[in-house]
Amino acid sequence: MRKFLLTILGILLITLISAQKKDQVLTLMFYNVENLFDTENHPEKQDGEFTPESEKAWDMEKYQKKLDDIASVIKEVNKAELPEIVGLCEVENLKVLEDLIQTRDLKRGNYGIVHHESQDIRGIDCALLYNMEEFRVISSEAIPVTFPFDSALTTRDILYVEGKTRNNETLHFFVNHWSSRRGGQKESEPKRLYCAITLRKAVDLLMNREPEAKIIIMGDFNDEPTNRSVYEMLLANNKRKNTRERELYNLMYDAHNIRNEGSYNFRGNWNMLDQIIVSRSVLTDRKGLHAGYEDGRILKAEFMLYHDENKQQYVPGRTYGGSEYYGGISDHLPVYVSLVKDK
């Protein structure tokens, strides 16, 4: 009897310690999953290239492999518990997200989904997965981006999610996928400037209501930390001291500009297109969940890469090159950060 009671006591103690650890760490990641489409042709979307009848011959076997591979990447960020918050872009619809969280590696993550259909003509959206035991969604909204210089142009909405953690802290997430550099970086820049303006307005409105709001901005910005859209319009930088009102801090700034790292490889050069940006309260609140200035990370595991013989380096293994199937996971690497709470 005594041995039985000691065993039960031990199990309860382990459970308590595990719960305390969960309260003290919250891992957040963002991943551009490169065209996560199902195999169906949806008439209202330009998704015909991802069907069995297309040149790509996108079928259930390839689709399931991509789901399993993405799940493996998410698991790699935090093998012990899985990330509590996962921001995604280039997902086609709710169905692919439901299929993703049912994969073998993610089932135990107990993930809920926040997703809104956006106005993107290809049907690729942003989404947020969250561990329902660790985060409770209060509200969400799709923030549309418009371009005054061309009202016919459409792009991905910015996904906003407000919620509370297990220890009752409120966090605000903005998940982004800004307009691409198609046509050239300079020629396409005005579109990203308006993406930045739209996001900055939303951040300012939030800070008007809640000056010390804990804000986490994540996404594929298709611009680097030093480009005008991010640095000037969004006011995100690497200054340890807040020199201008409401400046944001870019956790990926130094990784790229000092350590020459990147999340996307273009013609042999590393670009930091995927970033995590936070409000200053995320860095300075020592009583609640917080991050350090150097805590932004890029996941670059061997199984996600292939060797580019021309450039003599390992780069993200993409799924397709044109209509040729390569079988890689994504042409982007994920970025992540762990918020911690001091004991």
N, C-alpha and C positions, 0 to 999 in steps of 0.2 A: 504493500500500500504506500509506504514511504517513498519507494522508488518511483511508483506511478505519479505521485504528487510532485516529486522533483522534476520528472520529465515534463509534466504539464506546466510547471513553473518556468522551466527552461524555454519551452515553446512560446509562452506568453512574453518572456523577457526578450527573446529574439524578435518577436512581432513588434514589441514596443520600440526596440532600438531601430528596427527597419522603418517604422512609421516616423520616428524622429529624424532619421537620415533623409527621408523623402521630404519632410518639412524644411530641411536645411539646404536642399539642392533642387534646382529646376533647370533642366537642360532644354535649350531652344535651338532649333536648326532651321535653315532654309535650303531648299533644293529645287533647281530648275531641272525637271525630269525629262526634258526634250521629247515633246510630242507623245504624251501618254494618251493615245486614242483607243477606243474600243474598235471592234471590227465591223460595226454597222455603219451604213450610209444614211446620215440624217439629212433630209432634203433641205432643211433651213440653214445648214452649215456647209462650208467648203471643206469637207473632210473625206472626199472621195478617194484621195490618194492612200488613205489608210483603210482599205477594204481588201478582201481576198481577190477581187477581180482587177485591182489596180496593178500598175507596173511594180509597185513595192511588194505585192502579194502578201499583204499584212493579214495574218491568219491567227487563229486561237492559240496555236503553239507559240508563235512569236510574242503574242500579247501576254500570255501567262508567264513566259520567260522574263519579259520586261518587268511585270509586276513583282515576281520573286526577286529579281535583281535589285530593284528599287528598295524593296523591303530589307534586303541584305545590307544595303548602304545605310539605311536608317538605323538598323540594329548596330552597325559598326560604330556609330557615333557614341552610343552608350549601351554596351553589351549587357550590363548588369540589369538595368531597369528599362531601357528604351527611352528616348527623349520624350519629355512630357508635352512639348509643343513642337509641331512640325509645320512650317510654312512651305507651300508648294506652288509652282507655276508650271504652265504648259500642260494642264490637265483638261481633258475634254468635257467632262460632265460628272455628275454625282455618281453615276454607275461605276466609273473607273476608280473612284475613291473608295466606294463600298467594296469593290473587288480587292483593292490594295490592302485595306485593313483586315481582310479575311485571310491573307496569306499566312503561311505557317509562322514566319518570324514576327509578325505584327499582331497576331490574335491576342496575345497576352498583354498588349499595350492598352487594351480597353479604350480604344480611341473613339471619340465622337468626331463629327465632321461639320465644318462651316464652309458652305459653298454657295455662291450666287452666280447664275448665268450672266456672262458679260456680253457687251456689244461687239466683241472681236469677231471679225467675219469668218475666221477659221474655227471659231468656237473654243479657243484655248483660254482657260481661266486661271485665277488664283484661288487657293483654298488653304484652310487651316485644319490640321488634325490636332486633337488635344486629348490627353488622358483624363477621362471623366471623373476619376477619383481625385485628381490633383488640381483640376481647373474647372470652374463652372462658368459657362457663357451667360452673360447678362444681356448683351445685345450685339447685333452685327449689322453691317450695312455695306452695300456695294457703292463706291463713290465713283461716278462717271468722270472721265477726262474728255474735255472738248477742246477743239482747236479753232480759235476765232478766224484764222487765216484760211480755213477750209472746213466748213461745217459737215461735209460729206465724209471726212476721215473718221475712222473709229479705231479704238485701241482697247486694251484690257482695262477693266475697272480696277480701282484700288480697293482691296478688301479691308474693312475695319472691323475689329472684334474687341469688345470689352468683356472682362471677366474677373473672377476672384479665385485666388489660389486656395489651397487647403487651409493655410493659416490666415485667410481672410484679407490678403493684400489684393488691391485692385491693379490690374495690368491692362494696358491698352496696346493692341497690335495693329500694325498697318502692313499688309502683304502686297508687294508691288511686282509688276512686270512692265517696265516702261517700253516705249516704242523702240524698235530695232534701229540699227545703223544702216539698214538697207538704203542704197543710193549714196553712201558715204557718210562719214561721221559729221562733217560740218553741214552738209546739205540736210541731214535728218535731225540735227540738233534742236531746231525750234520745237519739234514735237516733244522732246524730252524736257525742254524748259517748261512747257505747259504742264507736263506730268508733275514736275517739281513744284510749280506754282499751286496746282490743285492740292497736292499733299501738304504743302506748307500752310495753306489756308485751313485745312482740316486740323492740323496740329495746333495752329494759333487759336482756333475756336475752342479746342479742348483745353488748352492752357489758360484761356480766359476764364473758364469755369473752374479749373483745377490746376493752379500754378505749379504745384509739385507733382503733377501726374507722372507716373512711371510709364513711359512710352517706349515701345520696341518697334522699330521700323526695319523690315527685312525685305529683300527682293533682288531680282535681276534688274538693275537700273540701266543696263546697256550703256553706261557711262562709268568712268573711273572716279575715285574719291576726289581727284583734283579738277575734274571737269566742272564747267559753270553750273550745270543743273544741280549737282550734288553740293558743291562747295559754296556757291554764291546764292542760288535760289532757295535751296533747302536749309542753308546755314549749318551744314554738317562738316566738322573738321576734326583735327587731332590736338586741339589746344587744351592743355590740362587745366588752364584757368579760363573761366567763362568771361571772355572779354566783351561780348556783346549780348544783349538781352535775348534769352531764349535760344541760344546756340545749342546745337545738338552735337553729340560726339560719335564719330565714326570708328567703330571697333576694328575695321579692316584697313584703315588709312595707313598705319605704319607697316602693316604686313606687306603692302604693295610698294609703298614709296621708300621704305627703308630696307626691307628684307627682300624686295623684288619677287614677291610671291603673287599668285593669281588664282582665280577660279575658272578661267577660260583661256584656252590657248589658241591664238589666231596667227597662223603662218609662223609658228615658232616662238611667238612672243606671248608672255603671260599678261593677261588683262584681269583686273579686279572688278568684274562686272557685278558680282554677287556680294552683297554687303549687309551687315547688321549695324544699325545706327540707333542710338539710345538718347533719351533725355538725360540731363545732368543728374536728376534725382536717382536714376538707376545706379549711378557711380558713387553718390555721396551719402545715401541712406545706409548707415552702418547697422541700424537696428533691424531692418527688413532685408528682403532679398536684394542682392546687389552684385554688380560685376566690377572687375578691375579694368584699368585702362588698356592692359595688354592681353585681355582674355579672349579676344576674337580668334577663332581657329578655322582652318580649312582642312577638310577630310580628304586625304590623298592616299587611300589604301591601294595596294598592288592590284587587287582584282578589278579595280575600276579603270585601270589604265592599259594603254597599249604602247609599244615602242615605235616611235616615228623614226625610221631609219634615216630619212633625209636630214632631219634636225638633230638626230642623236639625243633624243630625250623622251621621257614617258609623258604622255598627254591623256586627257580623258577619252575613253573609248566610246564613240558615238554609235547610235543604233543604225543609222543609214548614212551613206554618202550618195546623194541623189537617189536613184532607185536601187542602188546596190546595198544589200543587207550586210552589215558588219557584225551585228549581234552585241554591240556594246550597250552600256546602260544609259549614259547621257554624255553630251558634249560639255557639260558643266560639272564642277565639283561643288559639293555642299559646303556651307559655312555654318558655324555653330558657336554657342557660348553657354556657359553654365552660370546661372545666378545662384549665389550662395547666401546663407544666413548664418552669421557668426553665432557660436554657442554662447 
